[in-house]
Each structure stands twice: as C-alpha cells, then as structure tokens.
Amino acid sequence: MKKLSLTVLFATIVLGTFAQDSTGKKKEKKERKEIRRQKVNNLIRQAEEGVLVYKKHFIMGVQLRTNGYGGYLEKGKMQTNRKTNIYRLDITEIKNQKEEKSPNSSIIFGNPYVYGKLNNFYQATLGFGQQYILGQKGNKNGVAVTAVYSGGLALGLLRPYYLEVQNPNGGDNIMIKYSPKDSALFLGTTIIGGAGLGKGWNEIKAKPGGFAKVALRFDYGRFNEVVSGIEAGVSAEFYGSKIPIMFGRKEKQFFFQGYVALLFGRRK
C-alpha cells in the first residue's frame, strides 16, 4: 500500500512538472509571436510616417561616371535618428575621354580595339564616412533625402593594353604592348585587333592614393526595411604618380568626376 502511494505521488509530480513545462513553452511561444507582431506593426507605422529608424544597413550600387563606370558595397551603422556611420568599397574603371573603339581589320578574326590606348586603369577605394538624413519620407510613398560623404584610401591598378598585330618578320600574328621599341607596330597600320581581357594581368602596377566623395541619396523605397534609390554625386582621387592611359594625351595624377548610381539593399 505504501509502495502504491509512493508510485502515485511520483506520477503526480511528473505529470505536474510536464504540465508546467508545457504551459511555459506555450507562454514563451505566445510571447515570441507577440514580439514579432509588435515588430511588424512598428515597421508598418514607421513606413506610414516615413521615418527611417534602423540599426544597420547593407547597400549595393551600380554607378555610371563621367569618365567610366563601376560598382560599390556599403555597410552602415546608425548612430542617431539622422546620422549613420558608413564603410564603403568602390571598384571602378577610369577611361580617357578620347578613347574610341575601332573595328578589327578582319571580318572573322580579331577583336575591336582602342587605338593609342596604353593601359587599362582600375581603381579600388576603401573609405569611411557618414550618411546624414536631410528629410524623412513624410509617408510610405515619399522620398527620403540624405547627404553622403566619405574619404579614405585609393589603390589604382594599371594593366598594360595589348594589341594583336601582323608579324613584320612573317608567320603568325604577335601580341604586343606599347614600348619605344615596338611603337611603330603599336601605332601602325598592321593592327589586327585587341588582345582581349586575358592579357596583362600578371603585369599590373599599383598606384596608391587617396579619395574624397560627396553625394545626395534619394530613397524612394516603399518599405523602410528595403533600400531602393538613386545617388548622385562627385568624387576626387589623387595618386602618387602620373597615370598613362592614352598615347599622346596628358597624364594625370588628379581625377575629378561626377556619377549617378542605382542602389538597392536592406535595413535591419
């Protein structure tokens, strides 16, 4: 009888513990659901009010510049309701305004080429800056306007530009880059076409420098957690030595350009 009582007591304790645990899990699940619901309601309310409130953002952009093109990645961390610290990486290419593609000399063989081009010039800039909100959206269909400014390190990369030309000694065509020795061939009338993207990567020369950038960003995204917008601005880059891009053209150390970028990303 005593043994039976102990068994009943043990079963009662186990069942009670199980019931409490089950009740606790249900309560915890209900609380999580309520937190999610409040979060969604807050996002909806903020979107309706047009207020950009978040902890961090991640943005990708594609930009068209007055002297080239490129893209960038940006990570931001909000400091106040209006100010956000940003870290940004741009990968771009600068082209000389006098560049003009010529067709290859053969209907079947050869690639189009740029006559007189000495080097392809790529840039990687890594910088720190801030985004400052000038005007909130006002409503979910409005446009938020922000000022963006940054500066930091620039690394220019020069890749020799190769041409395919007729071999003056007969035989197969040859690939050459510009040099005083081969200038007559490089600038002559025996050019077949460009050598393509595969040449010159093992001969890249680095050109260190610095940059500064300022822009206005127009965010027209319908929901605050999604970044959709246009950025328009100017940037300046300075390198430690002159950059040869085209034969017979002035070599520059300082580059100033305007740009327009299409950007998209997310906020959290």
ZAMARGU-4260 file (C-alpha; in steps of 0.2 Angstrom, whole numbers, plus 5000, padded with zeros to 4 digits):
<rodrens>
0) 5000/5000/5000 | 5014/5011/5005 | 5023/5007/4988 | 5007/5011/4979 | 5006/5028/4987
5) 5024/5032/4983 | 5021/5027/4964 | 5005/5039/4964 | 5015/5053/4972 | 5029/5051/4959
10) 5017/5051/4944 | 5008/5066/4951 | 5025/5076/4952 | 5030/5070/4935 | 5013/5075/4927
15) 5013/5092/4936 | 5031/5096/4930 | 5026/5091/4912 | 5010/5102/4913 | 5021/5116/4920
20) 5034/5114/4906 | 5020/5113/4893 | 5012/5129/4899 | 5029/5138/4900 | 5033/5133/4882
25) 5015/5139/4876 | 5018/5155/4886 | 5035/5158/4878 | 5029/5154/4861 | 5015/5166/4863
30) 5027/5180/4869 | 5038/5177/4854 | 5023/5178/4842 | 5018/5195/4851 | 5035/5202/4849
35) 5035/5198/4830 | 5018/5206/4829 | 5024/5222/4838 | 5039/5222/4826 | 5028/5221/4811
40) 5016/5234/4817 | 5031/5246/4821 | 5038/5244/4804 | 5021/5247/4796 | 5019/5263/4807
45) 5036/5269/4803 | 5033/5266/4785 | 5017/5276/4786 | 5025/5290/4795 | 5040/5290/4783
50) 5053/5289/4797 | 5069/5279/4794 | 5073/5270/4810 | 5085/5255/4810 | 5101/5248/4817
55) 5112/5244/4801 | 5110/5244/4783 | 5119/5235/4768 | 5119/5243/4751 | 5125/5238/4734
60) 5126/5250/4720 | 5130/5251/4701 | 5137/5268/4695 | 5139/5277/4679 | 5153/5290/4680
65) 5158/5304/4668 | 5174/5295/4665 | 5170/5277/4667 | 5159/5265/4677 | 5159/5254/4692
70) 5150/5247/4707 | 5151/5248/4726 | 5147/5239/4743 | 5142/5249/4758 | 5139/5244/4776
75) 5131/5257/4788 | 5128/5258/4807 | 5115/5270/4814 | 5122/5282/4827 | 5107/5294/4829
80) 5090/5296/4821 | 5099/5306/4807 | 5117/5301/4807 | 5124/5284/4801 | 5142/5279/4800
85) 5146/5270/4784 | 5161/5259/4777 | 5162/5259/4758 | 5171/5249/4745 | 5171/5255/4727
90) 5178/5246/4712 | 5178/5257/4696 | 5187/5259/4679 | 5193/5276/4673 | 5193/5279/4654
95) 5201/5293/4644 | 5188/5304/4635 | 5197/5302/4619 | 5195/5283/4619 | 5186/5277/4603
100) 5184/5259/4598 | 5190/5254/4581 | 5183/5238/4572 | 5195/5224/4569 | 5204/5223/4552
105) 5196/5206/4549 | 5178/5202/4546 | 5180/5185/4555 | 5196/5186/4566 | 5201/5199/4579
110) 5193/5210/4592 | 5188/5228/4592 | 5202/5239/4599 | 5206/5257/4606 | 5219/5265/4595
115) 5233/5273/4606 | 5227/5265/4622 | 5242/5261/4634 | 5234/5254/4649 | 5218/5249/4657
120) 5216/5259/4673 | 5206/5251/4688 | 5203/5259/4705 | 5198/5251/4722 | 5194/5264/4735
125) 5190/5259/4754 | 5183/5273/4764 | 5174/5279/4780 | 5161/5292/4780 | 5143/5297/4786
130) 5126/5297/4780 | 5115/5312/4786 | 5096/5312/4784 | 5091/5329/4777 | 5072/5325/4775
135) 5062/5310/4780 | 5049/5302/4768 | 5034/5310/4776 | 5024/5295/4771 | 5026/5277/4764
140) 5025/5284/4746 | 5038/5299/4749 | 5056/5301/4746 | 5070/5302/4759 | 5084/5313/4755
145) 5101/5310/4763 | 5119/5318/4762 | 5133/5306/4760 | 5151/5310/4762 | 5166/5299/4764
150) 5185/5298/4761 | 5199/5286/4763 | 5212/5276/4753 | 5213/5273/4734 | 5223/5260/4725
155) 5225/5262/4706 | 5229/5247/4696 | 5237/5249/4678 | 5235/5234/4667 | 5245/5235/4650
160) 5234/5236/4635 | 5239/5223/4622 | 5236/5223/4603 | 5237/5209/4590 | 5247/5214/4575
165) 5255/5207/4560 | 5272/5199/4562 | 5284/5210/4552 | 5295/5195/4550 | 5281/5184/4543
170) 5272/5170/4551 | 5259/5170/4565 | 5252/5187/4572 | 5260/5193/4588 | 5253/5201/4604
175) 5262/5217/4609 | 5260/5231/4622 | 5267/5249/4619 | 5286/5252/4621 | 5298/5263/4612
180) 5305/5248/4603 | 5288/5242/4596 | 5279/5259/4595 | 5279/5258/4575 | 5269/5242/4576
185) 5258/5248/4591 | 5253/5264/4582 | 5255/5257/4564 | 5243/5251/4551 | 5246/5232/4554
190) 5234/5231/4569 | 5223/5215/4568 | 5213/5219/4584 | 5213/5219/4603 | 5221/5205/4613
195) 5206/5203/4624 | 5204/5203/4643 | 5216/5188/4646 | 5232/5198/4643 | 5242/5209/4655
200) 5235/5203/4672 | 5252/5197/4678 | 5260/5214/4674 | 5249/5225/4684 | 5257/5240/4693
205) 5249/5248/4709 | 5247/5266/4711 | 5242/5271/4729 | 5232/5287/4733 | 5218/5294/4742
210) 5200/5300/4738 | 5185/5310/4744 | 5167/5309/4739 | 5151/5318/4742 | 5133/5314/4736
215) 5115/5316/4739 | 5104/5300/4740 | 5086/5299/4736 | 5077/5284/4744 | 5060/5280/4736
220) 5058/5263/4743 | 5040/5259/4749 | 5045/5250/4764 | 5059/5256/4777 | 5067/5239/4778
225) 5071/5239/4759 | 5083/5252/4751 | 5079/5257/4734 | 5085/5273/4727 | 5097/5284/4716
230) 5113/5293/4722 | 5121/5307/4713 | 5137/5315/4717 | 5155/5319/4714 | 5172/5311/4719
235) 5190/5316/4718 | 5205/5304/4718 | 5224/5309/4719 | 5238/5296/4715 | 5256/5297/4720
240) 5262/5297/4702 | 5255/5301/4684 | 5244/5288/4676 | 5247/5284/4657 | 5231/5279/4649
245) 5232/5285/4631 | 5247/5289/4619 | 5250/5307/4616 | 5237/5313/4630 | 5242/5322/4646
250) 5245/5310/4660 | 5235/5315/4676 | 5238/5312/4695 | 5221/5320/4700 | 5204/5314/4693
255) 5188/5323/4697 | 5172/5315/4691 | 5153/5316/4693 | 5142/5300/4695 | 5125/5293/4696
260) 5121/5277/4704 | 5107/5265/4706 | 5107/5257/4723 | 5097/5243/4732 | 5099/5234/4749
265) 5091/5231/4766 | 5090/5239/4783 | 5088/5230/4800
</rodrens>
